[in-house]
Amino acid sequence: MTSGDPRLMEALRRHVAQPDGRPGNPNALLHKCWQIRDNLDAAISIDNFLDAHAGDADLEFVGKLGIVKAILDSEKASKLRPKERGDGRFSMGELKDTWYRSFFRMVSEGVRRSDVNNIFQNVSFITFNYDRTIERVLAQQLHEYYALSEQEAQELVGNLEIHHPYGTIGPLLWQDRHGVGYGDNERANLIACAQRIKTFTQGVDDQADIERIRSLVRDADVLGFIGFAFHPMNMQILNPGGDANVQRVFASVMGLSRSDQAETEGDINELLQGERFFLPGNGPTIETFEGTCANFFEHFRRSLPAPNRD
């Protein structure tokens, strides 16, 4: 027999507590938790399940609590877990079989320490995940590889455009001293973390951020999709709203059938040019890769870097 998560239970009790501090009754929320538990296996994802019950505020709340707790638990158990509390260092050797290593090899090739301020000149990230792994990894990679101070490395990552359309569970401690330590599921305020994220049912209400994302897609020479499910709502956020400049697209399609790969290429064409399929020679060149994300950047190491714009 297994029991529930005490941290989640604590968050439920805090959520229903009376303004004067008297305890409330969390049973209604508990039933929503059990509803998710008993039916999640039939859903593509937790987001899809919450979308199926759009308008159920209690289900949405406990679902987001579960997402936040799962991310913090995964951070704590991951290869990037800190050796001490907070955002302490992790072992760089743990990146051996991840895409972070191959990506960093690609962007750092030919970049001397004296020119490191330009290392991300032609790079932007749009991630639909809630975690902070990109920020965490790149800051330590720059710090160790180029022997920069931690502050210098963090400032470089801070200047890199990384967009999280659906938010994150919170800033890392070096980004905000009131942030959330990486994997610190014991001290993180789960309710506050849940309030920072949105499901794709809720959508994105930061129009300035959406417009910036779309302009990045519209003006890019090269686009890379890794671990991306091409969900219609996410594709709409990326939609540049007109002909894009993109010349080449690289996409990981591991686990997809040939038929689904063709549909994916149609989705990309429609995103960038407004039509699903083109005559040969029209539209961007799309190349797919059936391997892992870890091998994606090695496979396209010579092809992915976009030309510098002077």
LINPE-V564343 format. One record per backbone hydrogen bond with DSSP energy under -0.5 kcal/mol. NH is the residue of the N-H (numbers start at 1). CO is the residue of the C=O. Records with the same first field share a line. If there is no record, write none. Layout:
NH = CO / CO
//
This chain:
6 = 4
9 = 5
10 = 6
11 = 7
12 = 8
13 = 9
14 = 10
15 = 11
16 = 12
17 = 13 / 14
18 = 22
21 = 18
26 = 24
30 = 26
31 = 27
32 = 28
33 = 29
34 = 30
35 = 31
36 = 32
37 = 33
38 = 34
39 = 35 / 36
40 = 36
42 = 39
43 = 40
49 = 45
50 = 46
51 = 47
52 = 48
53 = 49 / 50
54 = 51
56 = 53
57 = 55
60 = 56
61 = 57
62 = 58
63 = 59
64 = 60
65 = 61
66 = 62
67 = 63
68 = 64
69 = 65
70 = 66
71 = 67
72 = 68
73 = 69
74 = 70
75 = 71
76 = 72
77 = 73
78 = 74 / 75
81 = 78
83 = 89
88 = 85
92 = 90
94 = 91
95 = 92
96 = 93
98 = 95
101 = 95 / 98
102 = 98
103 = 99
104 = 100
105 = 101
106 = 102
107 = 103
108 = 104
109 = 105
111 = 108
112 = 110
115 = 112
116 = 113
118 = 115
119 = 116
121 = 118
123 = 120
125 = 161
127 = 163
136 = 132
137 = 133
138 = 134
139 = 135
140 = 136
141 = 137
142 = 138
143 = 139
144 = 140
145 = 141
146 = 142
148 = 142 / 143
153 = 149
154 = 150
155 = 151
156 = 152
157 = 153
158 = 154
159 = 155
160 = 156 / 157
161 = 123
162 = 160
163 = 125
165 = 163
167 = 164
169 = 130
175 = 172
176 = 172
179 = 176
180 = 171
181 = 179
184 = 181
185 = 183
187 = 184
188 = 184
190 = 188
193 = 189
194 = 190
195 = 191
196 = 192 / 193
197 = 194
198 = 166
202 = 199
203 = 199
207 = 205
210 = 206
211 = 207
212 = 208
213 = 209
214 = 210
215 = 211
216 = 212
217 = 213
218 = 214
219 = 215
220 = 216
223 = 248
225 = 250
226 = 224
234 = 231
235 = 231
236 = 232
237 = 233
238 = 234
239 = 235
240 = 271
244 = 272
245 = 218
247 = 221
248 = 221
249 = 285
250 = 223
251 = 287
252 = 225
253 = 289
256 = 253
261 = 257
262 = 258
263 = 259
264 = 260
265 = 261
266 = 262
267 = 263
268 = 264
269 = 265
270 = 266
271 = 267
272 = 268
273 = 269
274 = 269 / 270
275 = 269
282 = 279
285 = 247
287 = 249 / 285
289 = 251
295 = 292
296 = 292
297 = 293
299 = 295
300 = 296
301 = 298
304 = 300
310 = 308
//
